[in-house]
Amino acid sequence: MLPVAFDIVGSMVAVNGATLSIGCDSVEAACLLAPGLQVGVDLFVRPTNATESLVTWLANQHAGRGFESIVFVTADAIGLSPRLLSTALSVLAAEESVTGSTPGGLVYLLGLRANAVHMMSAET
């Protein structure tokens, strides 16, 4: 999974105006990723006592830091282009959310505007 995650980061670095973050459920996973990350990529570790999902926790962290739009990508998504990620951010300029679905109906990308993050957090 690590080579795929690094491929995704490589694609995302090319997206103008995006800040990159990776979230991990454990310190061990973060320690595996950290040596291969480029400078400027934020690495977050969800506290073991956190009750919300990793995505919800990360969304709250970023919304709390003042980010207007947040895009999540699964760590095993292959072949994402900078254009696809830029398009997701562009959609968020007008819509509350955006998703990228596989032909099988699974989600590989989720984008939310900050106000949608606050609504999501209120429901959990």
C-alpha positions as a Markdown table, in Angstrom:
| # | Residue | x | y | z |
|---|---|---|---|---|
| 1 | Met | 0.0 | 0.0 | 0.0 |
| 2 | Leu | 2.9 | 2.4 | 0.6 |
| 3 | Pro | 3.9 | 2.8 | -3.0 |
| 4 | Val | 0.3 | 3.6 | -4.0 |
| 5 | Ala | 0.0 | 6.2 | -1.2 |
| 6 | Phe | 3.2 | 7.8 | -2.4 |
| 7 | Asp | 1.9 | 7.8 | -6.0 |
| 8 | Ile | -1.2 | 9.6 | -4.8 |
| 9 | Val | 0.9 | 12.2 | -2.9 |
| 10 | Gly | 3.0 | 12.7 | -6.1 |
| 11 | Ser | -0.2 | 13.5 | -8.1 |
| 12 | Met | -1.6 | 15.8 | -5.4 |
| 13 | Val | 1.6 | 17.8 | -5.1 |
| 14 | Ala | 1.0 | 19.0 | -8.7 |
| 15 | Val | -2.4 | 20.5 | -7.7 |
| 16 | Asn | -2.1 | 24.3 | -7.3 |
| 17 | Gly | -3.6 | 25.8 | -4.2 |
| 18 | Ala | -3.9 | 22.5 | -2.3 |
| 19 | Thr | -2.3 | 21.7 | 1.1 |
| 20 | Leu | -1.6 | 18.0 | 1.4 |
| 21 | Ser | -2.3 | 16.0 | 4.5 |
| 22 | Ile | -2.2 | 12.3 | 5.3 |
| 23 | Gly | -4.1 | 10.8 | 8.2 |
| 24 | Cys | -3.2 | 7.7 | 10.0 |
| 25 | Asp | -5.0 | 5.6 | 12.7 |
| 26 | Ser | -1.8 | 4.7 | 14.5 |
| 27 | Val | 1.7 | 6.0 | 15.2 |
| 28 | Glu | 3.1 | 2.9 | 13.7 |
| 29 | Ala | 1.4 | 3.7 | 10.3 |
| 30 | Ala | 2.6 | 7.3 | 10.5 |
| 31 | Cys | 6.2 | 6.1 | 11.2 |
| 32 | Leu | 6.1 | 3.9 | 8.0 |
| 33 | Leu | 4.9 | 6.8 | 5.9 |
| 34 | Ala | 6.9 | 9.7 | 7.3 |
| 35 | Pro | 10.3 | 8.9 | 5.8 |
| 36 | Gly | 8.9 | 8.8 | 2.3 |
| 37 | Leu | 6.8 | 12.0 | 2.4 |
| 38 | Gln | 7.8 | 15.1 | 0.6 |
| 39 | Val | 8.5 | 18.3 | 2.6 |
| 40 | Gly | 5.3 | 20.2 | 3.2 |
| 41 | Val | 3.0 | 17.2 | 3.5 |
| 42 | Asp | 1.2 | 17.3 | 6.9 |
| 43 | Leu | 1.0 | 14.0 | 8.7 |
| 44 | Phe | -1.9 | 13.6 | 11.2 |
| 45 | Val | -2.3 | 10.7 | 13.7 |
| 46 | Arg | -5.8 | 10.3 | 15.1 |
| 47 | Pro | -5.7 | 10.0 | 18.9 |
| 48 | Thr | -6.5 | 6.5 | 20.1 |
| 49 | Asn | -9.3 | 7.9 | 22.3 |
| 50 | Ala | -11.0 | 9.7 | 19.3 |
| 51 | Thr | -14.6 | 8.4 | 18.9 |
| 52 | Glu | -15.2 | 9.6 | 15.3 |
| 53 | Ser | -13.9 | 8.0 | 12.1 |
| 54 | Leu | -10.6 | 9.0 | 10.7 |
| 55 | Val | -12.3 | 10.9 | 7.9 |
| 56 | Thr | -14.5 | 12.8 | 10.3 |
| 57 | Trp | -11.6 | 13.5 | 12.6 |
| 58 | Leu | -9.4 | 14.8 | 9.8 |
| 59 | Ala | -12.3 | 16.9 | 8.3 |
| 60 | Asn | -12.7 | 18.6 | 11.7 |
| 61 | Gln | -9.0 | 19.2 | 12.0 |
| 62 | His | -8.8 | 20.9 | 8.6 |
| 63 | Ala | -12.1 | 22.9 | 9.0 |
| 64 | Gly | -10.7 | 24.1 | 12.4 |
| 65 | Arg | -7.6 | 25.3 | 10.7 |
| 66 | Gly | -9.7 | 27.4 | 8.3 |
| 67 | Phe | -9.7 | 25.3 | 5.2 |
| 68 | Glu | -12.7 | 26.1 | 2.9 |
| 69 | Ser | -12.5 | 22.9 | 0.9 |
| 70 | Ile | -11.3 | 19.5 | 1.9 |
| 71 | Val | -10.8 | 16.5 | -0.5 |
| 72 | Phe | -10.2 | 13.0 | 0.8 |
| 73 | Val | -8.7 | 10.2 | -1.3 |
| 74 | Thr | -8.5 | 6.5 | -0.3 |
| 75 | Ala | -4.9 | 5.3 | 0.2 |
| 76 | Asp | -5.4 | 2.6 | -2.4 |
| 77 | Ala | -6.7 | 4.7 | -5.3 |
| 78 | Ile | -4.5 | 4.2 | -8.4 |
| 79 | Gly | -3.9 | 6.5 | -11.2 |
| 80 | Leu | -5.4 | 9.8 | -9.9 |
| 81 | Ser | -4.4 | 12.7 | -12.0 |
| 82 | Pro | -3.8 | 16.3 | -10.8 |
| 83 | Arg | -6.6 | 17.3 | -13.2 |
| 84 | Leu | -9.1 | 15.1 | -11.4 |
| 85 | Leu | -8.1 | 16.5 | -8.0 |
| 86 | Ser | -8.2 | 20.1 | -9.4 |
| 87 | Thr | -11.7 | 19.4 | -10.8 |
| 88 | Ala | -12.9 | 18.1 | -7.4 |
| 89 | Leu | -11.7 | 21.4 | -5.8 |
| 90 | Ser | -13.4 | 23.4 | -8.6 |
| 91 | Val | -16.7 | 21.6 | -8.0 |
| 92 | Leu | -16.4 | 22.5 | -4.3 |
| 93 | Ala | -16.5 | 26.2 | -5.2 |
| 94 | Ala | -20.2 | 25.8 | -6.1 |
| 95 | Glu | -21.3 | 22.6 | -4.4 |
| 96 | Glu | -21.3 | 21.4 | -0.8 |
| 97 | Ser | -19.7 | 18.0 | -1.7 |
| 98 | Val | -18.3 | 15.9 | -4.5 |
| 99 | Thr | -17.6 | 12.2 | -4.7 |
| 100 | Gly | -15.6 | 10.0 | -7.0 |
| 101 | Ser | -17.1 | 6.5 | -7.4 |
| 102 | Thr | -15.7 | 3.3 | -8.8 |
| 103 | Pro | -17.7 | 1.4 | -11.4 |
| 104 | Gly | -18.6 | -1.0 | -8.5 |
| 105 | Gly | -20.1 | 1.8 | -6.5 |
| 106 | Leu | -17.3 | 2.3 | -4.0 |
| 107 | Val | -16.1 | 5.8 | -3.1 |
| 108 | Tyr | -12.4 | 6.7 | -3.7 |
| 109 | Leu | -12.7 | 10.4 | -3.4 |
| 110 | Leu | -14.8 | 12.6 | -1.1 |
| 111 | Gly | -14.7 | 16.4 | -1.1 |
| 112 | Leu | -16.5 | 18.7 | 1.4 |
| 113 | Arg | -16.8 | 22.4 | 1.9 |
| 114 | Ala | -16.1 | 23.5 | 5.5 |
| 115 | Asn | -19.8 | 24.2 | 6.3 |
| 116 | Ala | -20.6 | 20.6 | 5.2 |
| 117 | Val | -17.9 | 19.4 | 7.6 |
| 118 | His | -19.6 | 21.3 | 10.4 |
| 119 | Met | -22.9 | 19.7 | 9.5 |
| 120 | Met | -21.4 | 16.2 | 9.4 |
| 121 | Ser | -19.8 | 16.7 | 12.8 |
| 122 | Ala | -23.1 | 17.8 | 14.3 |
| 123 | Glu | -24.8 | 14.6 | 13.2 |
| 124 | Thr | -22.2 | 12.3 | 14.7 |
